[in-house]
Amino acid sequence: MKLVYFSFLIILCGFCAACGEQEPDCLQSDFVDSYLGTMECVGTAAEEVTVTITAEGTNAVNFAYEAPSGTGSFTDAFTVESCDLERVLTDSGFTSTVRISLEGDKLSYSEVILDALGVELSNCTILASRI
């Protein structure tokens, strides 16, 4: 009987340890690098793009891209809390939703801009791989 209780206690301790505070699935250092891929925006031809992600502070990253049609970056860094980063900004009736995801060496980016009526003005995606 003691063996059953002891086994139960060991299993219970294992579950409790697994439920403790978990490390994020991605850290700042996982994102920081250069990536090469393709950018596609609705209504335009796909083009090659280079993405550069740099560290800011201890848990944030800056995102910038360069393509033949132009460049893009953000004035505020993204805080890294997982492998999926998201930011929704609303200004003067326009809403921009940005999502950045990292899976191994594959980076995906999407940005959708809506006007005050919810009409989509821009929809772009980047799929890139670590260089």
Backbone bond lengths (Angstrom), bond angles and torsions (degrees), N, CA, C in turn:
res aa  C-N    CA-C-N  psi(-1)  N-CA   C-N-CA  omega(-1)  CA-C   N-CA-C  phi
1 M - - - 1.447 - - 1.532 111.05 -
2 K 1.357 115.91 -39.19 1.461 119.93 178.07 1.519 110.67 -62.15
3 L 1.322 116.21 -34.28 1.461 120.17 179.39 1.532 110.47 -64.51
4 V 1.331 118.33 -38.79 1.466 122.34 178.86 1.521 109.80 -65.29
5 Y 1.333 117.89 -46.57 1.466 121.25 178.69 1.521 111.53 -62.86
6 F 1.327 116.19 -42.53 1.462 120.63 179.16 1.528 110.77 -62.48
7 S 1.332 116.64 -43.43 1.469 120.73 179.08 1.528 110.64 -63.41
8 F 1.347 115.98 -42.30 1.456 120.77 178.13 1.527 110.56 -60.89
9 L 1.349 116.79 -42.86 1.454 121.90 179.64 1.527 111.48 -63.02
10 I 1.313 117.69 -41.63 1.475 122.21 178.42 1.530 109.74 -62.55
11 I 1.322 117.59 -45.59 1.467 121.17 -179.80 1.522 110.36 -64.45
12 L 1.333 117.46 -42.76 1.452 121.66 178.79 1.531 111.45 -61.40
13 C 1.317 117.26 -41.66 1.474 120.97 177.71 1.527 110.95 -63.33
14 G 1.321 116.70 -37.66 1.461 120.54 177.92 1.516 111.76 -63.49
15 F 1.325 117.64 -42.17 1.459 121.04 177.50 1.523 111.34 -65.51
16 C 1.327 116.82 -40.75 1.468 119.96 -179.90 1.519 111.07 -64.62
17 A 1.316 117.28 -40.01 1.463 120.84 178.69 1.526 110.67 -64.78
18 A 1.333 116.56 -37.85 1.464 120.93 -179.97 1.525 111.64 -69.28
19 C 1.324 117.60 -24.12 1.463 121.13 -178.21 1.519 112.62 -89.50
20 G 1.307 118.73 -1.23 1.461 122.17 -179.62 1.509 110.74 -66.54
21 E 1.308 117.04 -180.00 1.462 122.11 -179.24 1.519 109.67 -61.07
22 Q 1.310 115.39 125.13 1.453 122.04 -177.58 1.523 110.47 -95.45
23 E 1.311 115.19 146.22 1.457 120.33 171.81 1.528 107.71 -70.52
24 P 1.331 118.07 148.07 1.470 118.84 175.49 1.524 110.02 -61.61
25 D 1.343 116.33 150.93 1.459 119.13 -178.29 1.522 111.94 -71.45
26 C 1.315 119.43 -18.12 1.461 123.10 173.22 1.523 108.70 -135.83
27 L 1.300 115.17 142.44 1.457 122.00 176.00 1.523 108.94 -108.96
28 Q 1.315 116.17 169.56 1.458 121.67 177.75 1.526 110.39 -52.68
29 S 1.329 116.51 -45.08 1.462 121.00 -176.39 1.527 112.96 -64.03
30 D 1.331 117.77 -23.62 1.464 120.47 177.74 1.528 111.20 -68.09
31 F 1.326 117.66 -33.89 1.464 122.21 -178.08 1.524 112.92 -81.69
32 V 1.330 117.73 -36.48 1.464 121.91 -169.86 1.526 110.83 -64.37
33 D 1.345 115.54 115.64 1.464 121.62 178.85 1.524 108.19 171.68
34 S 1.322 115.63 -173.18 1.471 122.65 174.13 1.516 108.15 -113.57
35 Y 1.334 115.23 146.22 1.459 122.13 -176.87 1.522 108.59 -133.01
36 L 1.322 116.53 149.12 1.462 122.24 177.88 1.517 107.92 -125.38
37 G 1.324 116.40 134.11 1.458 118.50 -178.70 1.505 112.91 -168.91
38 T 1.327 114.76 -150.49 1.458 122.57 -175.67 1.520 109.87 -125.56
39 M 1.336 115.35 136.49 1.450 121.09 174.55 1.522 108.35 -111.63
40 E 1.335 115.47 131.93 1.455 121.23 176.91 1.517 108.94 -128.26
41 C 1.318 115.60 129.37 1.454 121.93 174.44 1.524 107.30 -119.59
42 V 1.319 115.95 141.31 1.458 120.26 -179.45 1.531 109.14 -55.79
43 G 1.314 115.93 127.90 1.462 120.99 177.60 1.514 114.75 89.16
44 T 1.341 117.86 0.41 1.471 120.02 178.48 1.524 109.44 -130.85
45 A 1.319 115.43 161.27 1.466 120.52 178.81 1.528 110.40 -74.20
46 A 1.320 116.33 149.12 1.463 121.77 176.10 1.527 109.07 -65.81
47 E 1.327 115.44 146.50 1.460 119.89 177.80 1.515 110.28 -142.72
48 E 1.336 114.97 156.27 1.458 120.74 178.49 1.524 109.30 -69.93
49 V 1.330 116.56 143.32 1.457 121.42 -178.30 1.528 109.33 -140.19
50 T 1.315 114.65 144.59 1.462 121.46 172.24 1.522 107.83 -112.18
51 V 1.318 115.99 127.70 1.459 122.26 179.79 1.525 108.00 -110.31
52 T 1.324 116.03 134.97 1.462 121.77 176.60 1.523 108.30 -122.78
53 I 1.326 115.40 125.32 1.462 120.69 177.45 1.519 107.68 -118.25
54 T 1.329 115.76 123.35 1.461 121.84 -179.11 1.533 109.89 -118.86
55 A 1.333 114.59 158.80 1.461 120.50 -179.35 1.521 110.81 -82.03
56 E 1.325 114.53 145.95 1.467 120.97 170.59 1.524 106.92 -135.91
57 G 1.328 115.92 123.32 1.457 119.42 -176.98 1.516 110.32 65.31
58 T 1.331 115.75 -145.24 1.461 119.84 -177.04 1.519 114.32 -105.03
59 N 1.337 118.38 -16.54 1.467 118.39 -178.14 1.531 113.31 -145.44
60 A 1.311 117.06 30.58 1.462 120.31 179.03 1.524 109.32 -133.41
61 V 1.348 115.36 159.28 1.463 120.84 179.47 1.523 110.00 -134.61
62 N 1.324 114.85 148.35 1.463 122.79 172.37 1.518 107.66 -100.92
63 F 1.321 116.35 140.77 1.456 123.30 -176.70 1.517 108.78 -120.24
64 A 1.329 116.88 129.58 1.468 121.15 176.45 1.529 108.55 -144.10
65 Y 1.341 115.59 147.71 1.462 118.76 176.29 1.519 109.42 -134.96
66 E 1.334 113.99 156.13 1.460 121.74 178.64 1.526 108.11 -134.98
67 A 1.324 115.75 125.78 1.459 122.90 178.97 1.524 107.84 -135.45
68 P 1.328 118.03 164.18 1.469 119.86 178.37 1.533 113.27 -55.54
69 S 1.330 117.22 -31.38 1.460 119.69 -177.84 1.524 113.02 -83.58
70 G 1.330 117.90 -8.87 1.462 120.25 178.98 1.513 113.04 150.47
71 T 1.320 114.36 -173.42 1.460 120.60 -178.09 1.524 109.45 -122.58
72 G 1.319 114.94 163.90 1.452 120.36 177.23 1.508 110.61 -150.27
73 S 1.316 116.43 146.65 1.462 121.61 176.52 1.528 107.72 -159.65
74 F 1.311 115.46 174.72 1.457 121.13 -179.26 1.522 109.36 -121.08
75 T 1.322 116.56 143.29 1.462 120.02 179.90 1.519 111.92 -75.46
76 D 1.334 117.31 -26.18 1.458 121.42 178.95 1.520 109.87 -111.35
77 A 1.331 115.70 140.26 1.455 120.94 179.44 1.530 110.63 -73.30
78 F 1.309 115.64 157.57 1.463 122.59 174.81 1.523 108.57 -93.00
79 T 1.315 117.66 128.93 1.464 121.46 175.93 1.523 108.45 -78.24
80 V 1.341 116.01 130.77 1.460 121.04 -178.57 1.526 108.94 -91.30
81 E 1.334 115.45 113.32 1.463 121.21 175.79 1.524 111.21 -123.14
82 S 1.331 116.10 -10.57 1.462 122.03 178.47 1.527 107.40 -164.02
83 C 1.322 116.62 -171.13 1.470 120.62 176.64 1.521 111.89 -81.87
84 D 1.330 116.38 -4.33 1.464 121.86 -179.86 1.523 108.99 -119.57
85 L 1.331 115.64 115.87 1.456 121.49 179.77 1.520 108.69 -107.42
86 E 1.320 116.56 144.06 1.466 119.78 -179.85 1.514 109.92 -146.00
87 R 1.316 114.36 144.33 1.463 120.70 175.66 1.519 108.57 -144.33
88 V 1.327 115.65 131.62 1.460 121.93 175.16 1.520 106.95 -120.14
89 L 1.329 115.98 121.48 1.460 121.84 179.86 1.524 109.46 -121.20
90 T 1.319 115.96 136.48 1.456 121.13 175.46 1.517 108.10 -123.93
91 D 1.342 115.51 127.83 1.456 120.87 -179.36 1.521 108.62 -148.53
92 S 1.307 116.61 128.16 1.471 122.79 178.26 1.516 112.09 52.68
93 G 1.316 117.68 35.11 1.460 121.56 177.87 1.512 115.03 87.68
94 F 1.311 118.13 -8.20 1.461 121.82 178.50 1.530 108.40 -96.67
95 T 1.336 116.37 140.67 1.460 121.87 179.03 1.519 109.44 -121.60
96 S 1.318 115.45 127.66 1.452 122.10 178.01 1.529 108.41 -115.78
97 T 1.325 116.17 125.02 1.464 121.76 176.70 1.522 108.13 -114.39
98 V 1.331 116.46 120.52 1.456 122.57 -178.88 1.521 108.38 -117.90
99 R 1.322 115.86 131.99 1.469 121.66 175.88 1.523 108.18 -128.67
100 I 1.333 115.54 131.69 1.461 122.11 176.69 1.523 106.79 -126.98
101 S 1.337 116.54 128.28 1.464 121.27 -179.67 1.514 109.82 -129.23
102 L 1.319 114.97 143.78 1.460 121.43 177.72 1.517 108.53 -123.99
103 E 1.335 115.45 128.18 1.456 121.78 175.25 1.521 107.62 -132.95
104 G 1.332 115.63 99.37 1.461 119.88 -174.57 1.516 109.68 65.96
105 D 1.336 117.10 -119.74 1.461 122.24 178.53 1.528 112.47 -98.63
106 K 1.319 117.88 6.71 1.470 122.90 -177.87 1.521 110.34 -101.61
107 L 1.329 115.45 126.48 1.457 122.71 -179.97 1.526 108.80 -113.69
108 S 1.323 116.15 135.62 1.458 119.43 173.10 1.525 108.62 -127.19
109 Y 1.309 114.50 145.55 1.466 122.93 -176.69 1.509 107.44 -138.12
110 S 1.313 116.77 137.39 1.460 119.53 172.24 1.520 108.76 -140.12
111 E 1.321 115.03 143.74 1.458 121.08 176.74 1.520 108.30 -139.38
112 V 1.325 114.60 125.66 1.459 121.19 177.27 1.522 107.30 -122.40
113 I 1.347 115.94 129.65 1.464 121.46 178.43 1.526 107.79 -116.01
114 L 1.341 114.94 127.48 1.463 122.18 179.52 1.519 109.55 -117.38
115 D 1.345 116.08 147.47 1.458 118.91 174.18 1.526 109.84 -84.56
116 A 1.315 117.25 -176.76 1.469 121.77 -175.59 1.530 112.52 -62.24
117 L 1.322 117.83 -23.34 1.462 121.57 179.13 1.523 112.56 -91.94
118 G 1.329 116.77 0.68 1.460 120.42 -179.03 1.507 113.88 85.66
119 V 1.329 116.95 11.92 1.460 121.22 178.30 1.526 108.72 -81.11
120 E 1.327 115.38 130.85 1.462 120.47 -178.76 1.528 110.27 -72.38
121 L 1.332 115.17 122.12 1.464 121.37 178.80 1.519 111.67 -98.17
122 S 1.325 116.47 -30.64 1.454 121.62 -177.30 1.524 108.92 -153.37
123 N 1.338 114.58 141.84 1.462 120.47 177.83 1.519 106.89 -147.37
124 C 1.333 116.10 106.99 1.468 120.88 -176.71 1.526 110.72 -125.96
125 T 1.329 115.63 146.18 1.461 121.12 174.68 1.525 109.25 -132.04
126 I 1.320 114.65 149.35 1.463 121.95 172.97 1.520 106.78 -126.96
127 L 1.329 115.82 130.59 1.456 122.44 170.93 1.516 105.84 -119.92
128 A 1.325 116.14 122.02 1.468 119.43 -173.25 1.531 110.47 -143.86
129 S 1.324 114.30 159.62 1.468 121.64 177.63 1.518 109.34 -122.02
130 R 1.314 114.72 147.81 1.462 121.02 178.11 1.519 109.65 -57.88
131 I 1.325 116.77 135.49 1.476 120.99 -179.07 1.518 108.86 -81.52
